[in-house]
Amino acid sequence: MEPDKKKIRIFTNKEYLLKEVISDYNSINKTDFIFVKYIHGEVNFAIIEFVNADLNQIFELGRMLGGTTEAVEKNISNPPSIFM
């Protein structure tokens, strides 16, 4: 029997950045977030699937994306650590 996959929506205009953050977050935290698709519309968002992640890890993924996006938009060469 296949485990129950859960889905979340992450609102972002930076699809490429989200993919990088998911890859980094998965390798550091041993989670299984999977980028499924990106939807362009009035509000752009991505669908992410996972099996083994808790609410705290979902929040941390969003925080990491937010910090990375801010660093890119402000052209910060040394963004704050994700472990803060």
N, CA, C and O atoms as a printed pandas DataFrame, in Angstrom:
     atom_number atom_name residue_name chain_id  residue_number  x_coord  y_coord  z_coord
0              1         N          MET        A               1    0.835   -1.177    0.000
1              2        CA          MET        A               1    0.000    0.000    0.000
2              3         C          MET        A               1    0.886    1.249    0.000
3              4         O          MET        A               1    1.830    1.354    0.783
4              5         N          GLU        A               2    0.574    2.166   -0.867
5              6        CA          GLU        A               2    1.342    3.409   -0.985
6              7         C          GLU        A               2    0.974    4.347    0.166
7              8         O          GLU        A               2   -0.199    4.481    0.513
8              9         N          PRO        A               3    1.993    5.000    0.758
9             10        CA          PRO        A               3    1.695    5.928    1.856
10            11         C          PRO        A               3    0.863    7.118    1.374
11            12         O          PRO        A               3    0.884    7.474    0.196
12            13         N          ASP        A               4    0.138    7.717    2.301
13            14        CA          ASP        A               4   -0.707    8.873    1.977
14            15         C          ASP        A               4    0.149   10.094    1.693
15            16         O          ASP        A               4    0.898   10.557    2.553
16            17         N          LYS        A               5    0.029   10.606    0.486
17            18        CA          LYS        A               5    0.745   11.833    0.122
18            19         C          LYS        A               5   -0.131   13.016    0.514
19            20         O          LYS        A               5   -1.345   13.018    0.312
20            21         N          LYS        A               6    0.522   14.011    1.077
21            22        CA          LYS        A               6   -0.165   15.246    1.415
22            23         C          LYS        A               6    0.299   16.326    0.452
23            24         O          LYS        A               6    1.405   16.252   -0.082
24            25         N          LYS        A               7   -0.540   17.325    0.228
25            26        CA          LYS        A               7   -0.198   18.414   -0.684
26            27         C          LYS        A               7   -0.332   19.745    0.035
27            28         O          LYS        A               7   -1.214   19.937    0.872
28            29         N          ILE        A               8    0.569   20.663   -0.316
29            30        CA          ILE        A               8    0.462   22.028    0.159
30            31         C          ILE        A               8    0.661   22.960   -1.038
31            32         O          ILE        A               8    1.243   22.581   -2.054
32            33         N          ARG        A               9    0.167   24.171   -0.890
33            34        CA          ARG        A               9    0.399   25.209   -1.891
34            35         C          ARG        A               9    1.373   26.206   -1.291
35            36         O          ARG        A               9    1.230   26.625   -0.142
36            37         N          ILE        A              10    2.353   26.575   -2.079
37            38        CA          ILE        A              10    3.288   27.610   -1.654
38            39         C          ILE        A              10    3.194   28.740   -2.657
39            40         O          ILE        A              10    3.446   28.556   -3.848
40            41         N          PHE        A              11    2.832   29.901   -2.167
41            42        CA          PHE        A              11    2.662   31.072   -3.012
42            43         C          PHE        A              11    4.017   31.737   -3.224
43            44         O          PHE        A              11    4.682   32.129   -2.265
44            45         N          THR        A              12    4.422   31.862   -4.486
45            46        CA          THR        A              12    5.710   32.466   -4.819
46            47         C          THR        A              12    5.718   32.872   -6.286
47            48         O          THR        A              12    5.027   32.283   -7.117
48            49         N          ASN        A              13    6.501   33.871   -6.578
49            50        CA          ASN        A              13    6.737   34.264   -7.968
50            51         C          ASN        A              13    8.077   33.741   -8.462
51            52         O          ASN        A              13    8.459   33.997   -9.604
52            53         N          LYS        A              14    8.780   33.026   -7.632
53            54        CA          LYS        A              14   10.128   32.557   -7.962
54            55         C          LYS        A              14   10.169   31.025   -7.989
55            56         O          LYS        A              14   10.640   30.387   -7.047
56            57         N          GLU        A              15    9.675   30.462   -9.065
57            58        CA          GLU        A              15    9.612   29.003   -9.204
58            59         C          GLU        A              15   10.996   28.365   -9.074
59            60         O          GLU        A              15   11.159   27.382   -8.352
60            61         N          TYR        A              16   11.985   28.919   -9.765
61            62        CA          TYR        A              16   13.334   28.341   -9.739
62            63         C          TYR        A              16   13.916   28.354   -8.330
63            64         O          TYR        A              16   14.617   27.420   -7.941
64            65         N          LEU        A              17   13.632   29.398   -7.567
65            66        CA          LEU        A              17   14.145   29.519   -6.210
66            67         C          LEU        A              17   13.501   28.480   -5.298
67            68         O          LEU        A              17   14.173   27.879   -4.460
68            69         N          LEU        A              18   12.209   28.275   -5.463
69            70        CA          LEU        A              18   11.509   27.271   -4.672
70            71         C          LEU        A              18   12.107   25.888   -4.915
71            72         O          LEU        A              18   12.307   25.128   -3.967
72            73         N          LYS        A              19   12.392   25.555   -6.160
73            74        CA          LYS        A              19   12.992   24.253   -6.462
74            75         C          LYS        A              19   14.338   24.092   -5.774
75            76         O          LYS        A              19   14.642   23.021   -5.249
76            77         N          GLU        A              20   15.146   25.147   -5.773
77            78        CA          GLU        A              20   16.454   25.095   -5.107
78            79         C          GLU        A              20   16.294   24.950   -3.596
79            80         O          GLU        A              20   16.997   24.161   -2.964
80            81         N          VAL        A              21   15.370   25.712   -3.022
81            82        CA          VAL        A              21   15.153   25.660   -1.577
82            83         C          VAL        A              21   14.660   24.278   -1.158
83            84         O          VAL        A              21   15.105   23.745   -0.141
84            85         N          ILE        A              22   13.753   23.698   -1.924
85            86        CA          ILE        A              22   13.258   22.349   -1.614
86            87         C          ILE        A              22   14.406   21.350   -1.656
87            88         O          ILE        A              22   14.531   20.514   -0.761
88            89         N          SER        A              23   15.229   21.424   -2.664
89            90        CA          SER        A              23   16.362   20.504   -2.777
90            91         C          SER        A              23   17.306   20.649   -1.588
91            92         O          SER        A              23   17.716   19.655   -0.989
92            93         N          ASP        A              24   17.646   21.883   -1.251
93            94        CA          ASP        A              24   18.537   22.128   -0.110
94            95         C          ASP        A              24   17.899   21.670    1.194
95            96         O          ASP        A              24   18.545   21.013    2.010
96            97         N          TYR        A              25   16.631   22.016    1.390
97            98        CA          TYR        A              25   15.947   21.659    2.627
98            99         C          TYR        A              25   15.865   20.135    2.781
99           100         O          TYR        A              25   16.117   19.604    3.863
100          101         N          ASN        A              26   15.516   19.441    1.705
101          102        CA          ASN        A              26   15.439   17.977    1.764
102          103         C          ASN        A              26   16.782   17.354    2.121
103          104         O          ASN        A              26   16.839   16.427    2.929
104          105         N          SER        A              27   17.857   17.851    1.531
105          106        CA          SER        A              27   19.169   17.243    1.794
106          107         C          SER        A              27   19.639   17.522    3.219
107          108         O          SER        A              27   20.286   16.673    3.831
108          109         N          ILE        A              28   19.326   18.684    3.749
109          110        CA          ILE        A              28   19.762   19.035    5.104
110          111         C          ILE        A              28   18.901   18.329    6.152
111          112         O          ILE        A              28   19.423   17.820    7.144
112          113         N          ASN        A              29   17.595   18.296    5.936
113          114        CA          ASN        A              29   16.657   17.813    6.957
114          115         C          ASN        A              29   16.089   16.426    6.704
115          116         O          ASN        A              29   15.268   15.940    7.483
116          117         N          LYS        A              30   16.514   15.791    5.632
117          118        CA          LYS        A              30   16.056   14.428    5.298
118          119         C          LYS        A              30   14.536   14.339    5.184
119          120         O          LYS        A              30   13.920   13.377    5.643
120          121         N          THR        A              31   13.945   15.362    4.563
121          122        CA          THR        A              31   12.512   15.353    4.301
122          123         C          THR        A              31   12.269   14.905    2.863
123          124         O          THR        A              31   13.209   14.645    2.113
124          125         N          ASP        A              32   11.012   14.820    2.496
125          126        CA          ASP        A              32   10.679   14.288    1.162
126          127         C          ASP        A              32    9.757   15.218    0.376
127          128         O          ASP        A              32    8.872   14.747   -0.339
128          129         N          PHE        A              33    9.954   16.538    0.502
129          130        CA          PHE        A              33    9.148   17.475   -0.275
130          131         C          PHE        A              33    9.435   17.282   -1.764
131          132         O          PHE        A              33   10.590   17.170   -2.174
132          133         N          ILE        A              34    8.380   17.245   -2.558
133          134        CA          ILE        A              34    8.507   17.060   -4.002
134          135         C          ILE        A              34    7.748   18.175   -4.710
135          136         O          ILE        A              34    6.556   18.377   -4.479
136          137         N          PHE        A              35    8.455   18.893   -5.572
137          138        CA          PHE        A              35    7.833   19.925   -6.400
138          139         C          PHE        A              35    7.003   19.213   -7.458
139          140         O          PHE        A              35    7.543   18.436   -8.245
140          141         N          VAL        A              36    5.684   19.469   -7.490
141          142        CA          VAL        A              36    4.794   18.788   -8.432
142          143         C          VAL        A              36    4.536   19.653   -9.654
143          144         O          VAL        A              36    4.768   19.227  -10.786
144          145         N          LYS        A              37    4.053   20.877   -9.422
145          146        CA          LYS        A              37    3.807   21.765  -10.552
146          147         C          LYS        A              37    3.695   23.205  -10.075
147          148         O          LYS        A              37    3.481   23.485   -8.895
148          149         N          TYR        A              38    3.847   24.101  -11.033
149          150        CA          TYR        A              38    3.758   25.535  -10.780
150          151         C          TYR        A              38    2.573   26.063  -11.567
151          152         O          TYR        A              38    2.411   25.739  -12.743
152          153         N          ILE        A              39    1.751   26.868  -10.930
153          154        CA          ILE        A              39    0.541   27.369  -11.566
154          155         C          ILE        A              39    0.620   28.889  -11.663
155          156         O          ILE        A              39    0.723   29.593  -10.658
156          157         N          HIS        A              40    0.569   29.375  -12.911
157          158        CA          HIS        A              40    0.579   30.814  -13.174
158          159         C          HIS        A              40   -0.856   31.310  -13.205
159          160         O          HIS        A              40   -1.722   30.689  -13.822
160          161         N          GLY        A              41   -1.105   32.416  -12.546
161          162        CA          GLY        A              41   -2.440   33.003  -12.533
162          163         C          GLY        A              41   -2.383   34.362  -11.878
163          164         O          GLY        A              41   -1.327   34.993  -11.821
164          165         N          GLU        A              42   -3.521   34.809  -11.385
165          166        CA          GLU        A              42   -3.529   36.080  -10.656
166          167         C          GLU        A              42   -2.594   35.994   -9.462
167          168         O          GLU        A              42   -1.919   36.963   -9.115
168          169         N          VAL        A              43   -2.564   34.826   -8.840
169          170        CA          VAL        A              43   -1.618   34.536   -7.765
170          171         C          VAL        A              43   -0.857   33.283   -8.188
171          172         O          VAL        A              43   -1.459   32.234   -8.414
172          173         N          ASN        A              44    0.462   33.395   -8.295
173          174        CA          ASN        A              44    1.288   32.260   -8.706
174          175         C          ASN        A              44    1.597   31.386   -7.490
175          176         O          ASN        A              44    1.918   31.888   -6.412
176          177         N          PHE        A              45    1.494   30.077   -7.684
177          178        CA          PHE        A              45    1.816   29.170   -6.590
178          179         C          PHE        A              45    2.276   27.821   -7.122
179          180         O          PHE        A              45    2.088   27.485   -8.291
180          181         N          ALA        A              46    2.884   27.063   -6.217
181          182        CA          ALA        A              46    3.358   25.731   -6.553
182          183         C          ALA        A              46    2.631   24.710   -5.693
183          184         O          ALA        A              46    2.212   24.998   -4.572
184          185         N          ILE        A              47    2.492   23.525   -6.237
185          186        CA          ILE        A              47    1.951   22.396   -5.485
186          187         C          ILE        A              47    3.145   21.536   -5.064
187          188         O          ILE        A              47    3.967   21.139   -5.890
188          189         N          ILE        A              48    3.216   21.263   -3.779
189          190        CA          ILE        A              48    4.286   20.459   -3.209
190          191         C          ILE        A              48    3.650   19.247   -2.539
191          192         O          ILE        A              48    2.664   19.381   -1.814
192          193         N          GLU        A              49    4.212   18.070   -2.779
193          194        CA          GLU        A              49    3.741   16.852   -2.122
194          195         C          GLU        A              49    4.792   16.378   -1.129
195          196         O          GLU        A              49    5.985   16.647   -1.272
196          197         N          PHE        A              50    4.302   15.652   -0.105
197          198        CA          PHE        A              50    5.215   15.052    0.870
198          199         C          PHE        A              50    4.478   13.946    1.604
199          200         O          PHE        A              50    3.249   13.885    1.603
200          201         N          VAL        A              51    5.248   13.083    2.223
201          202        CA          VAL        A              51    4.688   12.025    3.060
202          203         C          VAL        A              51    5.172   12.215    4.495
203          204         O          VAL        A              51    4.382   12.199    5.439
204          205         N          ASN        A              52    6.472   12.393    4.639
205          206        CA          ASN        A              52    7.075   12.450    5.967
206          207         C          ASN        A              52    7.578   13.839    6.312
207          208         O          ASN        A              52    8.777   14.103    6.232
208          209         N          ALA        A              53    6.692   14.711    6.687
209          210        CA          ALA        A              53    7.064   16.039    7.168
210          211         C          ALA        A              53    5.991   16.485    8.145
211          212         O          ALA        A              53    4.811   16.175    7.980
212          213         N          ASP        A              54    6.419   17.214    9.160
213          214        CA          ASP        A              54    5.439   17.713   10.120
214          215         C          ASP        A              54    5.199   19.203    9.893
215          216         O          ASP        A              54    5.827   19.818    9.033
216          217         N          LEU        A              55    4.301   19.763   10.659
217          218        CA          LEU        A              55    3.916   21.159   10.504
218          219         C          LEU        A              55    5.108   22.099   10.695
219          220         O          LEU        A              55    5.227   23.103    9.993
220          221         N          ASN        A              56    5.974   21.779   11.631
221          222        CA          ASN        A              56    7.163   22.589   11.869
222          223         C          ASN        A              56    8.070   22.608   10.633
223          224         O          ASN        A              56    8.608   23.658   10.282
224          225         N          GLN        A              57    8.242   21.483    9.987
225          226        CA          GLN        A              57    9.091   21.416    8.795
226          227         C          GLN        A              57    8.465   22.180    7.632
227          228         O          GLN        A              57    9.183   22.786    6.836
228          229         N          ILE        A              58    7.159   22.160    7.525
229          230        CA          ILE        A              58    6.482   22.937    6.485
230          231         C          ILE        A              58    6.714   24.424    6.727
231          232         O          ILE        A              58    7.007   25.177    5.798
232          233         N          PHE        A              59    6.581   24.838    7.986
233          234        CA          PHE        A              59    6.827   26.229    8.339
234          235         C          PHE        A              59    8.272   26.615    8.038
235          236         O          PHE        A              59    8.523   27.676    7.466
236          237         N          GLU        A              60    9.231   25.755    8.423
237          238        CA          GLU        A              60   10.648   26.037    8.178
238          239         C          GLU        A              60   10.948   26.151    6.684
239          240         O          GLU        A              60   11.741   27.001    6.277
240          241         N          LEU        A              61   10.331   25.313    5.874
241          242        CA          LEU        A              61   10.520   25.396    4.425
242          243         C          LEU        A              61   10.051   26.754    3.911
243          244         O          LEU        A              61   10.734   27.383    3.104
244          245         N          GLY        A              62    8.891   27.205    4.376
245          246        CA          GLY        A              62    8.384   28.511    3.982
246          247         C          GLY        A              62    9.276   29.643    4.452
247          248         O          GLY        A              62    9.496   30.610    3.724
248          249         N          ARG        A              63    9.795   29.524    5.677
249          250        CA          ARG        A              63   10.692   30.544    6.215
250          251         C          ARG        A              63   11.985   30.597    5.417
251          252         O          ARG        A              63   12.507   31.676    5.134
252          253         N          MET        A              64   12.494   29.436    5.058
253          254        CA          MET        A              64   13.721   29.376    4.262
254          255         C          MET        A              64   13.489   29.990    2.881
255          256         O          MET        A              64   14.349   30.709    2.371
256          257         N          LEU        A              65   12.348   29.714    2.280
257          258        CA          LEU        A              65   12.020   30.300    0.980
258          259         C          LEU        A              65   11.890   31.813    1.104
259          260         O          LEU        A              65   12.399   32.549    0.258
260          261         N          GLY        A              66   11.216   32.283    2.144
261          262        CA          GLY        A              66   11.042   33.713    2.346
262          263         C          GLY        A              66   12.368   34.434    2.524
263          264         O          GLY        A              66   12.588   35.487    1.926
264          265         N          GLY        A              67   13.251   33.877    3.341
265          266        CA          GLY        A              67   14.559   34.487    3.562
266          267         C          GLY        A              67   15.416   34.486    2.317
267          268         O          GLY        A              67   16.108   35.462    2.029
268          269         N          THR        A              68   15.370   33.393    1.580
269          270        CA          THR        A              68   16.152   33.291    0.346
270          271         C          THR        A              68   15.611   34.254   -0.704
271          272         O          THR        A              68   16.387   34.902   -1.407
272          273         N          THR        A              69   14.296   34.354   -0.817
273          274        CA          THR        A              69   13.683   35.277   -1.775
274          275         C          THR        A              69   14.057   36.715   -1.442
275          276         O          THR        A              69   14.398   37.494   -2.332
276          277         N          GLU        A              70   13.992   37.067   -0.161
277          278        CA          GLU        A              70   14.359   38.425    0.249
278          279         C          GLU        A              70   15.821   38.712   -0.078
279          280         O          GLU        A              70   16.149   39.799   -0.553
280          281         N          ALA        A              71   16.697   37.747    0.173
281          282        CA          ALA        A              71   18.120   37.927   -0.117
282          283         C          ALA        A              71   18.349   38.141   -1.611
283          284         O          ALA        A              71   19.155   38.987   -1.998
284          285         N          VAL        A              72   17.651   37.388   -2.444
285          286        CA          VAL        A              72   17.796   37.525   -3.893
286          287         C          VAL        A              72   17.266   38.891   -4.348
287          288         O          VAL        A              72   17.909   39.583   -5.136
288          289         N          GLU        A              73   16.097   39.263   -3.846
289          290        CA          GLU        A              73   15.496   40.529   -4.265
290          291         C          GLU        A              73   16.305   41.738   -3.805
291          292         O          GLU        A              73   16.344   42.758   -4.493
292          293         N          LYS        A              74   16.947   41.627   -2.652
293          294        CA          LYS        A              74   17.747   42.748   -2.137
294          295         C          LYS        A              74   19.217   42.631   -2.523
295          296         O          LYS        A              74   20.041   43.460   -2.137
296          297         N          ASN        A              75   19.534   41.591   -3.288
297          298        CA          ASN        A              75   20.893   41.373   -3.768
298          299         C          ASN        A              75   21.886   41.207   -2.617
299          300         O          ASN        A              75   22.994   41.742   -2.661
300          301         N          ILE        A              76   21.476   40.458   -1.580
301          302        CA          ILE        A              76   22.341   40.191   -0.440
302          303         C          ILE        A              76   23.235   39.000   -0.784
303          304         O          ILE        A              76   22.740   37.922   -1.113
304          305         N          SER        A              77   24.542   39.197   -0.705
305          306        CA          SER        A              77   25.455   38.134   -1.114
306          307         C          SER        A              77   25.631   37.067   -0.025
307          308         O          SER        A              77   26.004   35.935   -0.332
308          309         N          ASN        A              78   25.371   37.408    1.221
309          310        CA          ASN        A              78   25.533   36.439    2.310
310          311         C          ASN        A              78   24.264   36.414    3.156
311          312         O          ASN        A              78   24.211   37.044    4.212
312          313         N          PRO        A              79   23.226   35.679    2.694
313          314        CA          PRO        A              79   21.952   35.680    3.432
314          315         C          PRO        A              79   22.099   35.023    4.799
315          316         O          PRO        A              79   23.034   34.255    5.022
316          317         N          PRO        A              80   21.186   35.319    5.711
317          318        CA          PRO        A              80   21.237   34.709    7.043
318          319         C          PRO        A              80   21.103   33.205    6.962
319          320         O          PRO        A              80   20.518   32.670    6.019
320          321         N          SER        A              81   21.639   32.538    7.940
321          322        CA          SER        A              81   21.609   31.077    7.998
322          323         C          SER        A              81   20.186   30.576    8.189
323          324         O          SER        A              81   19.362   31.241    8.816
324          325         N          ILE        A              82   19.906   29.399    7.642
325          326        CA          ILE        A              82   18.599   28.793    7.832
326          327         C          ILE        A              82   18.476   28.212    9.233
327          328         O          ILE        A              82   17.386   27.821    9.652
328          329         N          PHE        A              83   19.580   28.153    9.955
329          330        CA          PHE        A              83   19.574   27.555   11.289
330          331         C          PHE        A              83   19.362   28.584   12.391
331          332         O          PHE        A              83   19.476   28.251   13.571
332          333         N          MET        A              84   19.049   29.849   12.024
333          334        CA          MET        A              84   18.847   30.892   13.029
334          335         C          MET        A              84   17.634   30.592   13.866
335          336         O          MET        A              84   17.302   31.361   14.769
